[in-house]
Amino acid sequence: MKHQLEIIIFLACFCLSSLHIQAKTTINISGSIRDEESTESIPFSNIAILRLPDSTLIKGSSSDFNGNFSINITNSGSNILRISVIGYESKSIALDFQGSIDSLKLGNVYLKQKAILLDEIVTIGEQIKAKSESNKTTYYINKKITDASNTGMDVIKHVPGIQVDLMQNISLDGNQNISILVDGKERDRHFLSQIDVSKIDKLEVIRSPGSEYDANITGIINIVSKNKEESGINGQLLLDIPASGKEIYSFPNYNITYCIKNLSIYTSYNGELNYFDIEEYKFWRFLNHDNLDYYQSTYKLRQKNESHRFHFGVDYLFKNNNELGIYVNLNPYSSELDGNIESIVNFSNNHFSGYNANKDDTDKNLSHFISFFYKHHFNSKNELSADFSLYGLNAENLTTYIGNFYNTEQNIINNDIEASQHKMNLKIDVKTTINEKMVLKSGLKI
């Protein structure tokens, strides 16, 4: 029995010894990554443990902001610790663990900066070609601008000095008192959205308009089309779908153009839809005969702006020296502000006064612009042009307040405004070219 017990004890000790020999211990490796020249710490270096001989990645980590790192691995023979970071040469350290250890402190590990020699760097850019004359600058549209643009509105953004804001307002050198022309015919800024960019040849910018323009006009932008008109139909449709229903800024549009020989027929639409909430709180304290009173007001309103511009036009060239154009612009639009308005006045004698009402706007406006244009070329040096235009506006605005006003019972207040405006213009211009540097212009405007 005693002999059997000794054998059992011997076998148990042998097994425990074998387990101890075969067990794999965890080793912590730590150090600090530094620049070899400045000795400053190198943050966020890549730390990788690779197994030999196939360089299989065992574990990875990175140094902290101060360049320090700490990584735990299982003792499994020969390995390589590789340190790398952008701008420095990589460094490899052989790890061959013998015996029983639980940590390895490498101290400071220095990396050498990597020198990279580059060949000559050449940057190629293409500017928009321009030609300066005595009274204007002509910009020729290249293929890169055409490829990067969808409409005429996109094209003018590439011209130096012309700015287009979020609401599609156009300014020249920071001034919005400008006139937009297309082939010499006056058009509004929304008309540019229907122009096919492939039909644009050049842009003429006049920063000092002559006497033939109104005195308040500070600049002219004239879009000149290519002479050749291709037969067929083309157009585009843009649906601007807002991502939020609370705040809406949408500018949908479409345009369709049909050309055949010397006849061109076009139509387009430009929409502007703006919806957003307005909340405002005001509070005043004031002296009233040595008494301190206060006034407060609260506005919770919804701004709703809508504009729908429809363009229709026909251009016809006959006998090669006569141009006839008809252009119609219809614009129904509205600007409404609906919601709740509250006002309270507290006097020093604790007397309260004020109102609380719901505001409802009904705004209806319709403007129209009709233009008849004619140009006759007597020869290459003399021409006559006439432009007859009609403008009209019919507007009706009804604002209704429903609520309690100044300690009275609930009642209704209506403000109704109607307006109408109509005018017509006739403009006749005669142009005679004497030489390249001298041009005589005369005209009449009614």
C-alpha angles and dihedrals in degrees: 000000000000090000091053092050091054090052092051092050090049093052092048092052090047092053094048090049091051092050090050092051094048096044117109116224126213115241126199116215118194139169147134126259115220141172112259095222105034096026087221118145119264110218127211097015117168115250118195131177112208126191119228138267099012097037092234112175110248101172140346138202141151139233121257129241090283093049095253122137138182126186133173123216136171116250102251107148128270119010140159126231109209123193121194138166135164112274096023136083114255118250128208125199121193116231117199110164116202123176127359115319131148102194142028120199112197096182115202115002112196123210126199119228114248118233114213119194115204129196120235112304114220120194116196121196132171119215124202107264115242138183121204121211133175096275106014147029119228119207118197115214113232130200095261091058091046092051091049095049135073101185141010089267089063092048096057090054088072094057115097113250096020117110129188118192131203092275091053093252112155124216133177115215088344096308123112096192092101137125123232116213131183112198088340094308118118114245135165123252093258090062089070091069091067096051116109107232092216089064095055115101103173146336124238117205120193114189096178107044118205130237092277089076129068116276094242093057110103099179145014129216113192120185111205118203127214114265095230115082117195117216118242142061129287138164147139140229126213120189110191103200114190119228094216132044094207098060116028128185108167131164109182119176144165136189134191126187128185121192131184122168106307096348125091124182122184142171132181143170132213121190130192117190120176123173124167141143125253122200120178133171124189130183128183134180118199141169117249112184092329090314123116112231130169139208127201134180134187126198124191106174141155117224114212120184123175131175128173117185120190120191126195127176148161127200122188131181116197134177087004093267104062128074125191125185135177120190129181126187122187119185123181109183142161141189116199134176114195132173144070129326124190128182128179129185117191116194124201091253088062090254111147127203136167143095142265116200145156114236121212123183126198109187122177123174132166123184126180135190124191122184131186113193130187131176129181124193110207089183138321092295105038130056141162125208132183129189122188116184138179124203128188139172130189116184136176125180124183120183118187125193118193118185149066116317123196099333094316131124120272113290142158128248120193127193111191121183127178125185136179130185132177133172141159133208133199120194125182122182132184120195126192122182112208097174139328092286101036127062125167118212129183132167153157129232125188 
